[in-house]
Amino acid sequence: MMMGLLAFESHQGLWSSGYYSQLFGIGGVLITLTILMLSTVYFGGIGAPFAPYFWPYLGQVPKKREHKRPVRVYMDGCFDLMHYGHANALRQAKLLGNQLVVGVVSDEEIVANKGPPVLSMEERLTLVSGLKWVDEVIPNAPYEITEEFMNTLFNKYNIDYIIHGDDPCLLPDGTDAYALAKKVGRYKQIKRTEGVSSTDIVGRILLTFKQKDADTDLNVAVAEKAGEKSNEEVKSQLSHFLPTSRRIMQFSNGQVPSPGARVVYVDGAFDLFHAGHVEFLRSARQLGDFLLVGIYDDQSIRDRRGCRPIMHLHERTLSVLACRYVDEVIIGAPWEVSKDMITTFNISLIVHGTVAEGNSAGEIDPYAVPKSMGIFQTIRSPKSITTLSVATRIVDNHEAYKKRNLKKKASEDRYYTEKKFVSGD
């Protein structure tokens, strides 16, 4: 290429030196035309130096673009008591394709295969639709990938692959729910997120409220209750999640507000992340360009609620970050919103819902400063659901959920006993 350019420059010298300018009359014109034709037709001899010069421009001729069909992947689940483990599974599934379609198993199928669901279909659809990685949702999906449903996925929804975690999903008769997808070679596996499950959360709720009713602290309960059973119960309540900076980065948008953006701030515990949280965050996001969410630390919640949160700070952080309406979070946000905090994050508006829990009567108003600045707004909470109301459903039907937990715990114990390392995120 360099030789061609040098040669081109040398020919330019011929033109500028007046050599060709001396060619005049008919003969001069004919010679000049001959040289131009040779440089156009032949890519050798005299015309060769010109070819590298003009060739890049030939590449600018528009070509017909080839539109490749996006790879569509499908993943299903009950998504009952939705947690960051569900969110991480769907995040991994999305990485295996371009579009993620999620099936939400029907109430009837959950009852038949696992036990009574805690959340309604509407609530579970709201939670799944609110995740940033989900493109489409199929309600009332079957628990088992039957041949009929598999053909529906392939033909109606244009699904390329069916995804599930490395933990087994067995039907009541002990067979694999994804056997057909594996047989036809349209199955892909992701890594299960360790340290959390819906079964685990139900156990935490039952023990938390048992201790709260007894008006005892967790540590006091350990000291006062002797016996192996009590210690096992306490262990079942403790989270086994191992938080890493990498996981938080995977869930984060990694963006900052653009210059002049209207930053909206909301805060709360966001414990046992539910449909009410999703709808509130969506409403708040519509009031600005960037939604910043403050998440209280465990001690702040314990001081006001009288018991520790069901999900600890890092678990709650991931659940909030997974929501498509959230741009950034403050991990361990202060209870009171200060002038310095408003300035630091360039907050334009602070929003609070009409449905809240954990506020102690008579304490200092945490929003006194933004109210005095005229940047505080109360919005009507779209749903009346609270963490307490969801937990109460389990406590009120504790016998049914204890039976469900025992049924599911056996398969989970087998999984951890036979567990082997699986690569993935």
C-alpha positions in Angstrom: 0.0 0.0 0.0 2.8 2.4 0.9 4.6 1.7 -2.4 1.4 2.4 -4.2 1.0 5.7 -2.5 4.6 6.7 -3.1 4.2 5.8 -6.8 1.0 7.9 -6.9 2.8 10.8 -5.4 5.6 10.4 -8.1 3.0 10.5 -10.8 1.4 13.6 -9.2 4.8 15.1 -9.6 4.7 14.5 -13.3 1.4 16.2 -13.6 2.6 19.2 -11.5 6.0 19.5 -13.2 4.4 20.4 -16.5 5.5 17.2 -18.3 2.0 16.4 -19.5 1.1 20.0 -19.9 3.5 20.1 -22.9 1.3 17.6 -24.7 -1.0 19.7 -26.8 -3.2 19.3 -29.9 -4.9 16.2 -30.9 -1.9 14.0 -30.2 -1.6 15.2 -26.7 -5.2 14.7 -25.9 -5.1 11.1 -27.4 -2.0 10.2 -25.3 -3.6 11.6 -22.2 -6.9 9.6 -22.7 -4.9 6.4 -23.4 -3.1 6.8 -20.1 -6.3 7.4 -18.2 -8.0 4.4 -19.8 -5.0 2.1 -19.0 -5.1 3.3 -15.3 -8.9 2.5 -15.2 -8.9 -0.8 -17.0 -5.7 -2.5 -16.0 -4.4 -3.1 -12.5 -0.8 -3.4 -13.7 1.8 -1.3 -15.5 1.2 2.4 -15.6 -2.3 2.2 -14.0 -1.2 0.2 -11.0 -0.3 3.2 -8.8 -3.8 4.6 -9.2 -5.7 1.4 -8.1 -4.7 1.6 -4.4 -5.8 5.2 -4.3 -9.3 4.6 -5.7 -9.9 1.2 -4.2 -11.0 2.3 -0.7 -13.8 4.4 -2.3 -15.1 1.4 -4.1 -15.7 -0.2 -0.7 -18.1 2.6 0.2 -20.7 1.3 -2.3 -23.8 0.3 -0.1 -24.3 -3.4 0.2 -27.5 -5.2 1.1 -27.3 -6.0 4.8 -27.9 -9.5 6.0 -30.5 -9.4 8.8 -29.9 -12.4 11.1 -32.7 -13.6 13.2 -32.1 -12.9 16.9 -31.4 -16.0 19.1 -34.4 -16.5 21.4 -34.1 -18.4 24.6 -36.7 -19.7 27.0 -36.5 -20.2 30.7 -39.4 -21.0 33.1 -40.0 -21.1 36.8 -42.5 -20.6 39.6 -40.8 -17.4 40.7 -42.7 -17.7 44.0 -41.1 -15.4 46.7 -38.9 -14.0 43.9 -35.3 -13.4 45.0 -31.9 -12.5 43.6 -31.2 -16.2 42.7 -34.1 -16.1 40.2 -32.8 -12.8 38.9 -29.3 -14.1 38.4 -30.6 -17.2 36.6 -32.5 -15.1 34.1 -29.4 -12.8 33.7 -27.3 -15.9 32.8 -30.0 -17.1 30.4 -30.1 -13.8 28.6 -26.4 -14.1 27.9 -27.1 -17.3 25.9 -29.2 -15.5 23.4 -30.4 -12.1 22.2 -34.0 -12.2 23.5 -35.2 -13.9 26.7 -38.8 -15.3 27.0 -39.8 -16.3 30.5 -42.6 -18.8 31.3 -44.3 -18.3 34.7 -45.8 -21.6 35.9 -49.5 -21.6 36.7 -50.9 -21.8 40.3 -52.4 -25.2 39.6 -49.1 -26.6 38.3 -47.3 -25.3 41.4 -49.8 -26.9 43.7 -49.5 -30.3 41.9 -45.7 -30.3 41.9 -44.5 -28.3 44.9 -47.3 -27.2 47.2 -49.4 -24.0 47.6 -47.8 -20.8 46.1 -47.3 -17.8 48.3 -47.8 -15.2 45.6 -50.6 -14.9 43.1 -50.0 -15.3 39.3 -50.5 -11.5 38.9 -47.8 -10.8 41.6 -45.4 -13.2 40.0 -45.9 -11.8 36.5 -45.3 -8.3 37.9 -42.0 -9.4 39.5 -40.7 -11.2 36.4 -41.8 -8.4 34.0 -39.9 -6.0 36.2 -36.5 -7.6 35.7 -34.1 -5.8 33.3 -33.2 -8.9 31.4 -36.7 -10.1 30.5 -38.1 -9.4 27.0 -41.3 -11.3 27.0 -43.4 -13.3 29.5 -45.7 -16.3 29.0 -48.2 -16.7 31.8 -49.6 -20.0 33.0 -46.7 -22.1 31.6 -46.6 -25.8 32.4 -44.2 -27.2 35.0 -43.1 -29.9 32.6 -41.7 -29.3 29.1 -44.2 -31.6 27.3 -43.9 -32.4 23.6 -47.0 -30.2 22.8 -45.6 -27.2 24.7 -42.1 -27.6 23.3 -43.5 -27.5 19.8 -45.5 -24.3 20.8 -42.2 -22.7 22.0 -40.4 -23.7 18.8 -43.1 -22.7 16.3 -45.2 -20.0 17.9 -42.5 -18.2 20.0 -39.5 -19.0 17.7 -37.5 -20.4 20.7 -34.0 -21.7 19.8 -33.0 -23.1 23.2 -34.6 -24.0 26.5 -32.6 -23.1 29.6 -32.5 -24.4 33.2 -30.0 -24.4 36.1 -27.7 -27.3 37.0 -29.9 -28.3 39.9 -32.3 -31.1 39.0 -36.0 -30.4 38.3 -37.9 -33.5 39.0 -41.6 -34.3 38.5 -43.6 -36.2 41.3 -42.8 -39.5 39.5 -39.0 -38.7 39.7 -38.5 -38.0 36.0 -36.7 -35.0 34.6 -39.0 -32.1 33.6 -36.6 -31.1 30.8 -36.0 -34.6 29.4 -37.6 -33.9 26.0 -35.7 -30.6 25.4 -32.4 -32.5 26.2 -33.4 -35.3 23.8 -33.8 -33.0 20.8 -30.6 -31.1 21.5 -32.3 -27.7 22.3 -31.4 -27.5 26.0 -28.7 -25.4 27.6 -27.7 -25.3 31.3 -26.7 -22.4 33.6 -25.1 -22.4 37.0 -27.4 -22.2 40.0 -27.0 -19.2 42.3 -25.9 -20.6 45.7 -27.1 -19.5 49.1 -30.8 -18.8 48.5 -34.0 -20.6 47.5 -37.7 -20.0 48.0 -37.6 -23.0 50.4 -34.9 -21.3 52.4 -36.8 -18.0 52.6 -40.0 -19.7 53.8 -37.9 -21.2 56.6 -36.4 -17.8 57.5 -39.9 -16.3 57.7 -41.3 -19.0 59.9 -38.5 -18.8 62.3 -38.3 -15.0 62.3 -41.9 -14.6 63.3 -41.7 -17.4 65.8 -39.0 -15.5 67.6 -40.7 -12.2 67.2 -43.9 -13.5 68.8 -41.8 -14.8 71.7 -40.3 -11.3 72.0 -36.8 -12.6 71.8 -33.7 -11.6 69.9 -32.0 -14.2 67.7 -28.8 -14.3 69.8 -30.8 -14.5 73.0 -32.8 -17.3 71.6 -29.6 -19.2 70.8 -28.4 -18.8 74.3 -31.7 -19.7 76.0 -32.8 -22.6 73.8 -30.7 -25.7 74.4 -30.8 -28.6 72.1 -29.7 -29.5 68.6 -33.1 -28.7 67.0 -33.0 -25.1 68.1 -29.5 -24.6 66.7 -30.6 -26.2 63.4 -33.6 -23.9 63.2 -31.3 -20.8 63.8 -28.9 -22.0 61.1 -31.7 -22.4 58.7 -32.6 -18.7 59.1 -29.1 -17.4 58.5 -28.2 -16.5 54.9 -25.6 -18.6 53.1 -25.1 -16.1 50.4 -21.5 -15.1 49.7 -21.6 -11.6 48.2 -18.9 -10.5 45.8 -18.1 -7.3 44.0 -18.4 -9.1 40.7 -22.0 -10.1 41.3 -22.9 -6.5 42.1 -21.2 -5.3 39.0 -23.1 -7.9 36.9 -26.4 -6.5 38.2 -25.5 -2.9 38.0 -26.2 -0.6 35.0 -22.8 1.0 35.5 -24.2 4.4 34.5 -24.2 7.9 35.9 -26.9 10.6 35.4 -26.4 12.6 32.2 -25.7 16.4 32.6 -28.9 18.1 33.5 -30.7 14.8 34.3 -33.6 14.9 36.9 -32.5 12.6 39.6 -35.3 11.0 41.7 -34.4 9.4 45.1 -36.5 6.9 47.0 -35.4 4.8 50.0 -36.6 1.8 52.1 -35.8 -1.6 53.3 -37.0 -3.5 50.2 -37.1 -6.7 52.3 -38.6 -9.7 50.6 -38.8 -7.8 47.3 -42.4 -8.0 46.1 -44.8 -6.7 43.4 -45.6 -3.6 45.5 -41.9 -2.6 45.4 -41.8 -3.0 41.6 -44.9 -0.9 40.9 -43.7 1.8 43.3 -40.3 2.0 41.7 -41.9 2.2 38.3 -44.1 5.1 39.4 -41.1 6.9 40.9 -39.0 6.4 37.8 -41.6 8.2 35.7 -41.0 11.4 37.7 -37.5 11.8 36.4 -34.6 10.7 34.2 -32.6 8.7 36.7 -33.8 6.7 39.7 -31.5 6.4 42.7 -32.6 4.0 45.4 -31.3 4.1 49.0 -31.4 0.7 50.8 -31.3 0.7 54.6 -28.8 -1.4 56.4 -29.8 -4.4 58.6 -29.4 -2.6 61.9 -31.6 0.4 60.9 -34.4 -2.1 60.0 -34.0 -4.1 63.2 -34.1 -0.9 65.3 -37.5 0.0 63.9 -39.1 -3.3 63.1 -38.0 -5.1 66.2 -36.4 -8.0 64.3 -33.7 -8.3 61.7 -34.8 -8.3 58.0 -35.6 -11.6 56.3 -33.1 -10.8 53.6 -29.8 -9.2 54.5 -28.4 -6.0 53.0 -26.5 -7.5 50.0 -29.4 -9.8 49.1 -31.8 -6.8 49.1 -29.3 -4.8 47.1 -29.2 -7.3 44.3 -33.0 -7.6 44.2 -33.4 -3.8 43.8 -30.6 -3.6 41.2 -32.2 -6.3 39.1 -35.3 -4.1 38.7 -35.5 -2.5 35.3 -36.7 0.9 36.7 -33.6 1.3 39.0 -30.5 3.1 37.7 -28.3 3.1 40.9 -28.4 2.2 44.6 -26.9 3.5 47.8 -26.0 0.4 49.8 -26.7 1.1 53.5 -28.4 4.4 53.0 -28.9 6.7 56.0 -32.3 6.9 57.6 -32.4 10.7 57.4 -31.9 12.5 54.1 -29.4 15.3 54.7 -28.6 18.4 52.7 -25.1 17.1 52.0 -26.5 13.9 50.6 -28.9 15.8 48.3 -26.0 17.9 47.0 -23.6 15.0 46.6 -26.0 13.1 44.4 -27.6 16.2 42.7 -31.0 15.0 43.7 -33.9 16.9 42.2 -36.8 15.1 43.9 -37.3 12.8 46.9 -40.4 10.5 46.7 -42.1 8.4 49.3 -45.1 6.1 49.0 -48.4 6.0 50.9 -47.7 2.4 51.9 -44.7 2.0 54.2 -43.7 -0.1 57.2 -41.1 0.1 60.0 -41.6 3.8 61.0 -41.5 4.4 64.7 -44.0 6.9 66.1 -42.5 10.0 67.6 -39.1 9.8 65.9 -37.6 12.6 63.9 -39.0 13.0 60.4 -36.3 11.5 58.0 -37.6 13.8 55.2 -37.6 17.1 57.1 -34.7 18.6 55.0 -36.1 17.8 51.6 -39.5 19.0 52.7 -38.0 22.3 53.8 -36.3 22.6 50.4 -39.6 21.9 48.5 -38.3 18.8 46.8 -40.3 16.1 48.6 -43.3 14.4 47.1 -45.6 11.7 48.3 -47.1 9.4 45.6 -49.9 6.9 46.0 -48.5 3.4 46.3 -50.0 1.4 43.3 -50.4 -1.7 45.5 -51.1 -2.3 49.2 -48.7 -5.2 49.5 -46.0 -5.1 52.2 -43.3 -7.4 53.4 -45.4 -8.1 56.5 -48.5 -9.0 54.5 -46.5 -11.5 52.3 -44.9 -13.0 55.4 -48.2 -13.3 57.1 -49.6 -15.5 54.3 -46.9 -18.0 55.2 -47.3 -17.7 59.0 -51.1 -18.1 58.8 -50.7 -21.3 56.7 -47.5 -22.5 58.4 -48.5 -26.1 58.4 -49.0 -26.2 54.7 -45.8 -24.4 54.0 -43.8 -26.6 56.5 -45.0 -29.6 54.6 -44.0 -28.0 51.3 -40.6 -27.2 52.7 -40.0 -30.7 53.9 -40.9 -32.0 50.5 -38.6 -29.6 48.7 -35.8 -29.7 51.3 -35.1 -33.4 50.5 -34.3 -32.7 46.9 -32.2 -29.7 47.8 -30.2 -31.8 50.4 -29.5 -34.3 47.7 -28.3 -31.6 45.3 -25.8 -30.2 47.9 -24.7 -33.7 48.9 -23.9 -34.6 45.2 -22.9 -31.0 44.3 -19.9 -30.6 41.9 -18.2 -27.5 40.6 -20.0 -26.0 37.6 -18.4 -23.2 35.6 -20.4 -20.1 34.9 -21.7 -16.9 36.4 
